[in-house]
Amino acid sequence: MKKSFIVIIIAGALTFLALNFHFILMDRSIKFLKKTDLTFNNTFVDARGAKKYKLFINPSLRKAGIRDLFKDSSVTIGK
């Protein structure tokens, strides 16, 4: 009974994190970005290599502030 309660608490905490944060895998680190909506969409995002430009056109990431996150990381997207 005690083990199942601990498993339920851990699963609830992981679900809470997945609903509230975007986990963005950068070239050398992982960045966290607070979500604006409680959804599982775009929870884990791959931003390695040349895929960064696709993140700027994603409405949920744009609303959450992906541009500011990239600006803080010194990542620029040019024409």
HELIX and SHEET records of a PDB file:
HELIX    1   1 LYS A    2  ASN A   20  1                                  19    
HELIX    2   2 GLY A   49  LYS A   51  5                                   3    
HELIX    3   3 LYS A   52  PHE A   56  1                                   5    
HELIX    4   4 PRO A   59  ALA A   64  1                                   6    
HELIX    5   5 ILE A   66  ASP A   72  1                                   7    
SHEET    1   A 3 ILE A  30  LYS A  34  0                                        
SHEET    2   A 3 PHE A  21  LEU A  25 -1                                        
SHEET    3   A 3 PHE A  44  ASP A  46  1                                        
END                                                                             
